[in-house]
Amino acid sequence: MCSEEKIIDLIANRDESGMRELMERYQRPLMKLAMNMLDSEEDARECVNDTWLGVWNSIPPQTPNPLVSYVCRITRNLSVKRLRHNLAAKRNSYY
């Protein structure tokens, strides 16, 4: 396992092995975070996959410290956005 600094350096240098390390390390906690908010495995998986894209696009100008809170924040924001989308008045099956 690589350290967080090593993973950030790999991603900043556009090495895909950094993303593989990131996915191996944080896939399960991020899925749990998204599932707790969304109650839908499909939506949670989509949010986690969008998190990987967000990390890939934002790491070169950003240097997050610590990395875990950075990826959790991205996943949480995407999950809240998806939850708001799902609970919109005309989309909510409750009504």
N, C-alpha and C positions, 0 to 999 in steps of 0.2 A: 504494500500500500504506500502510495505517495503522500507526502505532507500537503497541507493546503496551499502553501507557497509554491510548491512544485507543480501542483495542478493548475494554479493561476498562471504560472510561467508557461506551461505547455499550451494552455488555451490562448494566451496572449501571443504566442508564436504560431498559432493556428495548427497545432499538432492535435490530431483527433484522438490520440491516446489519452490526452488530458480529459476529454469529454467522456471517454470510456471509464476512466477512473472516477470521475465525478458521478456518473450514472451508477456505477457499482456501489459507491459509498452512500449516496443519498436517495436512491430510488425508493426504498421502503419507507423512510420517514416522510418523504414528500407525498407519497401515495396515501399514507395514513392521515397526514394533515389535510389533503384535499378531500379524502373520503369523509372525514369528520365534518367538513363544511358542506359537502354537496350531496351525500347519500346516493351517489350514482357512480359506479365504477367507470363507466364510459366517460363521463364528464371529468372525473378525477384524473384518468389516464391522459385525456386531452390537455388538461391544465399542466400536468407534469411534463408532457412532451413539449408544450409551449414554453415551459420554464427552461428546458435545454436550449431552445432557440434563443430565448432572451439572454441567457448567460453567454452564449456564443457571440451574440451581437453586441453585448455591452461590456465584456471584460477588457478588450484592449484600451479604451479610454478609462475605465474604472479599474481599481485594484482593491477589491473588497477585503475587509479584515474584520471579523472572521467570515470565511466563505459560507459556512452553514447558515448563518443568519441572513446572508444575502440571497441564497437560493430559496430559503423559506419565505422571505418577504416577497419574492417574485411569485412563488406558488400561491401564497395567501392572496395577493392582489389579483391574480388571474382567477382564483376560486371565487372571490367576492364578486368580481365582474360577471362570472358565469352564473352565480347565484342570483344576482340582480336580474340578469337576462331571463333566467328560468322563472322568477317570481313576478315578472311583469304582469299587469292586470289581465291582459288578453291571453297570456300564455299559461297562466296558473290554472291547473286542472281543478284546484280546490273550489273555485267558483263555478 
